[in-house]
Amino acid sequence: MSPSTQQADPYARAAAKFSLACKLASIESLLSWDAQTNMPKGGAWARGEQVGALAEIASDLTGTKEIGDLLDEAQAYANLLDASERANLDEMRRLWVHRAAVPKELLVERARVSQALQATWLDAKPNSDFASFAPGFKKMMAIHKEVAAAKGAALGLAPYDAMMDEQDPGLTTALIDPIFDDLAAELPGIMAAVRARQACWRAVIPFSGDFSVGRQTALSERLAVIVGHSPDNSRIDVAPHPFSMPHSPGDVRFTTRYDVDKFRYSVTATLHEAGHSMYELNLPRALAFAPAGFARGASAHESQSLMLEMMAGRSKEFLEFLAPLLHEYFGGDKACWTAANVLNYFRRVDDDYIRVEADEISYPLHVILRYRLERALLSGDLAVDDVPGAWNEMFRKLFGRTPPNHAKGCLQDIHWAAALFGYFPNYALGEALAAQLFERAKADDAAIVPALRKGDFKPYFSWVRPRIHEQASLKSFDDIVAGASGSKLSGAALKRHLRARYLDEEFD
Amino acid sequence: MSPSTQQADPYARAAAKFSLACKLASIESLLSWDAQTNMPKGGAWARGEQVGALAEIASDLTGTKEIGDLLDEAQAYANLLDASERANLDEMRRLWVHRAAVPKELLVERARVSQALQATWLDAKPNSDFASFAPGFKKMMAIHKEVAAAKGAALGLAPYDAMMDEQDPGLTTALIDPIFDDLAAELPGIMAAVRARQACWRAVIPFSGDFSVGRQTALSERLAVIVGHSPDNSRIDVAPHPFSMPHSPGDVRFTTRYDVDKFRYSVTATLHEAGHSMYELNLPRALAFAPAGFARGASAHESQSLMLEMMAGRSKEFLEFLAPLLHEYFGGDKACWTAANVLNYFRRVDDDYIRVEADEISYPLHVILRYRLERALLSGDLAVDDVPGAWNEMFRKLFGRTPPNHAKGCLQDIHWAAALFGYFPNYALGEALAAQLFERAKADDAAIVPALRKGDFKPYFSWVRPRIHEQASLKSFDDIVAGASGSKLSGAALKRHLRARYLDEEFD
């Protein structure tokens, strides 16, 4: 073995292990997709065993002390690696730290508690019964505190930052706090002005047509193709919660749901998930199954779904394209399918309490509320039993109204039951980033928005693909954001966007 | 650690590794099911990587020298194990021998050659172009010879027996040859007599009704429920080649295909695959993901599909139940849906050349032909280039007619392209076993067949479940067969069955 081969060898050996683990992760995504789309109920037990086996093997492959030593050796010869290998080494190190920091038993316990808590939540939510949810949530919080402390120590990060780092590397409370504080201060005022303006709008002309699932499905499939998918690389299925399946190169799948009384939902959900899946489709194939080849974290991913759903998807130009398409798929009275009426429907701000159905202006506030409660829960400043009161109080402050029950309040999301903690911020950061990227994209290429009037997304993706998608995890989040938009992430572009669209824009 | 714990430990450690490998096998089944039902074309490359990763990990888990040593240690204390653990140890040993016997590189090469050969076959078959298939098949045969020799040496078996042992442990040419020689001698005579008898039957009254895919799908789902499935533990999808997904406790899935000109096909295919999946559903849950908990090999599995499809499914009693059900699902003229006309249609022997569509009498002959060619190929008595001639010659001898082209001859099955070799015999052994079990079941419980007239399969499964399904791999094939039927597997019951049903049975 030549010296240089010998020196490069630790990298190659580590990369091979992580490559296997990445393939297992892609398999786990498929198992999860299958569980939510196809699996008969009776398969739940075996599915748990399968997923557990993958986790155990992935941990043995990439979470041991030996792997840490191998990564140290590889680091010593990092000068022999090219840029993408160095990025991959950094990502392997990060994943290793996360895996090695926490005892396997604690992760198994977390999974066990989460399984039980999700079942509890399914019953508790419709009954607005926080009391039955609290005991399991307390157990979960105790585990989160232990995990956060262990990861924090290993990463040299504060506990909440350490929790965020796994899904959203490089994002910390230091970045979030000023953005969220600013949005929390400004958005209620914008919302009040928008409400005053929309109060003068004429009422939406009720839509007539056939909104059966078959029609909505056909429209969703058409929209996916319009955006840039093909049946050769994608599919759409039905699931109660829309999601997209990551990590399977050349095979993206997402789900939507159909509400025959509210066709808007499947349109926006389809655009949203299509934004996620275009990111996955455009990741560099040469880095498939390497940690550096993955999308750059949850906020970057959410920026792509929200940029498509909200920024492009609710633009006047796209809604002009959409209106006759809706008529083509749903039929009904032509008078209701004017661009103006469709815009009136898609742009109306809501008075509800539910994050996933919220308008562009309210959405970040829903997220900020959760983030603040999570930080207080993790620091111990907020006790689990006090969550409902704190939720309602904060909701009232941000929205000026109080949820009528916990189903529309602190029990509405599955995340806390599903052991996702430190994950909510990405939804609002993603929206802020979406606005920041869309603003820059429009400035860079004036053809992007007019093309949407013809349903042409080529200019849009020509801008975003090399700047975000093909960057994968080859650079840090901050570097990718700065490279694409020219500045660090902030809430400024989002505020400009909301004011321009909801307060200044003129239309018929 | 107490001495007994210490002594039992090697078994527990080995069992844990094999349990992980079994979970990976069940995942691989799901990946394969998905590839044939849901996966967009573009996912093929990633799917290959995923399956390759599972194979590599399974091999590292259960195919190393260390595992062999661990199994030796466990064997030394086998007296401390209970019966099911001892059976599991035997199965682990067998799987280890198969995995350890063949260098990993050779298996990778076989997979590579097979991938290419399957693509070649897809083009070669419709063009009846054996010349383009031959070069890849020669490479494949060279690999099979090496694999068979290596496994044979490790198992102390002749090469062809060693190839069979992985899928069908305990079955050897010594068992097969007398059965197949007997059937090859007798079936052509039975067939000639049946033809003479059926020549006097009136023609089938053409069926009228709506045979659209939707109707056929609904009927297939109804049949699955009638047999004993529920939507909570099973699903049916469409795939070009019907198959069932093994190894996922509580979640059985099978596929069928729908031919609007030939509704018989989906009925028989559904019953066939439902027979496989009931076996999987009834395997003991306590042994899920243990090698001893798997079905007892390919022939046992095929006996369960064919017993349901052919023995029960073409009985006069079941066809009497089926006739009005067909009318319920397909509509059309009541006159064509009499039990007699349906029986006339389902019992007709065919004049075609295709194994998968063959009648009960021809079916074993199709298999015997392949078995004899395979043995000659493996021994070197037959060269790949001579396969088409040998096929046609043997077909003429067994069936009295010659295939018009290779698409209906030696290129009809995917098995040789898919690296399945030593696998064909199970199809005919399964039919012989199906007849032997059905004969005994009827003798043990006179209510089984009359219940089919009401579509009641409870007595049927009450007999077969404890005798076959719940035996899993806790005993040898021979012991399970003898325990259930009272004798060793032979072709005698099949011959009696065919004569009774096709020559002696009276009906309107």
Interface residues (C-beta under 8 A of the other chain):
Chain A: S19 L20 K23 L24 S26 I27 L30 L31 D34 N38 M39 P40 K41 G42 G43 A44 W45 A46 R47 E49 Q50 G52 A53 L54 E56 I57 S230 P231 D232 N233 S234 R235 S248 P249 G250 D251 R253 A288 F289
Chain B: S19 L20 K23 L24 S26 I27 L30 L31 D34 N38 M39 P40 K41 G42 G43 A44 W45 A46 R47 E49 Q50 G52 A53 L54 E56 I57 S230 P231 D232 N233 S234 R235 S248 P249 G250 D251 R253 A288 F289
